[in-house]
Amino acid sequence: MEAALGIDLGGTNARAALVTRDGRVLAHHKEALTDKSPAGTVESVARAVESCLQSAEGAEVAACGVGVAGQLREGTVVVAPNLGWTEV
């Protein structure tokens, strides 16, 4: 089954969800951001995504989107105050 993967980077958690075209949530997971560095955040996101993929066994990811509070320009997070990032 095709699904979109949505990722939300908040100030304290990374959340991931697999959602079908008709809006049905196949899986979701929240992972604490104990390390807000870019590398630490990637690790938290990877755990959240992996949990979703395991829960929604057989789901095919057709698209992915990432949300982060901050200013972005051409694929770069210029500033994300919740994460303490600049130019990531």
C-alpha positions as CSV (number, residue, x, y, z in Angstrom):
1,M,0.0,0.0,0.0
2,E,1.4,3.4,-0.9
3,A,1.8,6.0,1.8
4,A,3.4,9.4,2.4
5,L,5.8,9.8,5.2
6,G,5.5,13.0,7.2
7,I,8.2,14.1,9.7
8,D,7.8,16.9,12.2
9,L,10.9,18.3,13.9
10,G,9.8,20.0,17.1
11,G,11.8,21.5,19.9
12,T,11.6,18.4,22.1
13,N,10.4,15.5,19.8
14,A,10.7,14.2,16.3
15,R,7.5,12.7,15.0
16,A,6.9,10.5,12.0
17,A,3.7,9.2,10.5
18,L,2.8,7.1,7.5
19,V,-0.5,8.3,5.9
20,T,-2.4,6.9,2.9
21,R,-3.7,9.0,0.1
22,D,-7.2,9.0,1.6
23,G,-5.9,10.2,5.0
24,R,-5.7,6.9,6.9
25,V,-2.8,6.9,9.4
26,L,-1.0,3.5,9.1
27,A,1.6,4.2,11.8
28,H,3.0,7.0,13.9
29,H,5.8,7.4,16.3
30,K,7.2,10.1,18.6
31,E,10.9,10.1,19.5
32,A,12.5,12.4,22.1
33,L,15.1,14.8,20.8
34,T,17.7,14.3,23.6
35,D,20.5,15.5,21.3
36,K,19.4,18.4,19.1
37,S,22.6,18.5,17.1
38,P,22.0,17.8,13.4
39,A,23.5,14.3,13.7
40,G,21.6,13.5,16.9
41,T,18.4,14.7,15.3
42,V,19.0,12.5,12.3
43,E,19.4,9.5,14.6
44,S,16.1,10.4,16.4
45,V,14.3,10.8,13.1
46,A,15.7,7.5,11.8
47,R,14.4,5.7,14.9
48,A,10.9,7.2,14.4
49,V,10.8,6.4,10.7
50,E,12.0,2.8,11.4
51,S,9.3,2.3,14.0
52,C,6.6,3.5,11.5
53,L,7.9,1.2,8.8
54,Q,7.9,-1.8,11.1
55,S,4.4,-1.0,12.4
56,A,3.0,-0.5,8.9
57,E,4.6,-3.7,7.4
58,G,4.3,-3.7,3.7
59,A,3.7,0.0,3.3
60,E,5.5,1.6,0.3
61,V,6.7,5.1,0.9
62,A,5.7,7.2,-2.2
63,A,6.6,10.6,-0.8
64,C,8.2,12.3,2.2
65,G,7.9,15.7,3.7
66,V,9.7,17.3,6.7
67,G,8.4,20.2,8.7
68,V,10.6,22.3,10.9
69,A,9.9,25.6,12.6
70,G,12.3,28.2,11.3
71,Q,13.6,30.0,8.3
72,L,14.6,27.9,5.3
73,R,16.3,28.7,2.0
74,E,17.0,26.3,-0.9
75,G,17.2,23.2,1.3
76,T,19.1,24.9,4.1
77,V,17.7,25.6,7.6
78,V,18.9,29.2,8.0
79,V,17.7,29.3,11.6
80,A,15.6,27.0,13.7
81,P,15.3,28.5,17.2
82,N,13.6,25.4,18.7
83,L,16.6,23.3,17.7
84,G,19.3,25.9,18.1
85,W,20.4,25.5,14.5
86,T,21.8,28.0,12.1
87,E,22.9,27.2,8.5
88,V,22.1,23.5,8.6
